[in-house]
C-alpha cells in the first residue's frame, strides 16, 4: 500500500523561496492528526519518504512521531510528475509526503479517478485501486 499525505497548511511565503515556506499552526495540527489517525488505523509502514521542501519535510516529521519512523528526503517528491510505485518499490507499505497537483495527478494516472487532495489530506493506493481518501477533518475525527 502506498499512502500519499499532502503537506499541511503552509504560510504564503511572501519574500521567501518556495522551498522554505513553513507550516502554519493549522498545518502542524493537520500533520499531527494525520500521524495519529494512521496510528489509530493500525497502519504498519516500512518507510516515509518526503519532499525536501520545508512544509512537506515538517509534515512528515510531525506525522512520523506517531509512527515510529524517521522520514527520508527524496528529490523525487520535490515537485512535478512523480512515480509513486517506483519510489515505494521494495519497501513494503510506504508513506509519501509531498505536494499538489503531483499527488492528484498520480492518483489519476494510476486509477483513472479524478480527485483533489486537500492540504493535510491522505490517500491510500494499492496498485490501481484507491482504497482511502480522507480530508483533514476526517483525519482529525479518527485521531480524536
N, C-alpha and C positions, 0 to 999 in steps of 0.2 A: 504494500500500500504506500502511496506517495501522498503526503499531507502538504498542502500549499497554504501557508499563512501569509497574508498580506500584512506589511508593516502597519503599525498603529498610526493614529492621527499624528501628523508632524507639523512643525512650525512652517510658515510660508517661506522662511529663509531669506527674507529681503536682505540683500547685501552679502549673502553667504553663497558659496558654491553649492550646487545641488547635493553633492556628496556629503556635505557637512550638516544638512538640515536635521535637526534633532526632534525626538518625540516631544509632544506636549504632555501635560499631566494626563489628559484623556487618553493619549496614545500609550502611556505607561500602564494605565489601568486596563486598557484593552489587551495589551501583551500579557499582563498578569492573569487576566481572566482566561485567555486562550491557553496558557500553560496549565492553569488549574482545571479547566474543562477537559483538556487532553488527559490529564492525570485521573480525573474522575471517571472518564470513559474507559480507563484501563489501557490506553494506547501504549504499546511497548515498542519504542523507537530504538533503532540501532544508531542513528546519526541525525544531526541537524546541520544543514548547510545554509549559509546566509549570504546575501549580497553584502559587499563591503561598505555600502553606504550607511552612514551613521544611524538613520532611522530604522533600517532593517536589522543592522547588527545589534542595536539596543533592544529591539523587539525580540530577537532570538535569545539574547542573554537573559532577559526577564522571563520569557516563557520557559526556557530550559531549566531555570532554577527548580521548577516543579517536576521536571522530567529526568533529572539526574544526568544531563548531557552537557557537554561543552560544545558550543557552536563552532563550526569551521567556516571560514570565509572562502568564497569562491567567486571569481570574476564571471563565471557562467551565469550568475544571478544578478549582475550589476545593472542590467537594463538591456532591452532588446529581446529578440526571439530566443527562447530557452528550449532546451531538450530535457525535460524532467526525467524521463526514463533513463537517459544516458547519465545524468547527474547522480541518479539513485542506484545505478547498476551495481550489483554485487554487495549492496549494503543492507538488504532487508527492508523493513519499514523505515521511511525517512521523512523528516520534516524539512521542507524548503521554505525559506523566508525571503520574500522579495517584493516585487512591485507590479503595478498595473501599467499598461494593459497586458504585460507579459503573461501573468497567470491566467487571465480570462482567455487570452489568445491560445495558450497551451491547452486549456480545458476544451476549447472549441476544436482545436486541431485533433486532439485525442478522442473526443467523444461525439463531436458534431453538435454539442449543445452550446447555446449562447448564454453566458452568464456574465455578471459583472461582480467581481469580488470586492466587497466594501473594505475600507481601511479597518484592519483588525479582524477581518473575516477569514474563515477557514474552509477549505475544500479537501476532499479525500478522493483519490483516484486509484483504481486497480485496473491496470491495462486501459481499456477503452470505456470503462464504466465509472461514472461519477457516483460515489457512494454517499457522499456527505457534502452539504453546502450550508454553512452556518454563518449568520450575521453576528456582529459583535454582541448585540443584545441577547442573542441565543446562547452564545458562549458564556456571557455573564450569568444567565439563569442556570446553566449547567455547573458553573463554578461555585455558585452560592449554596 
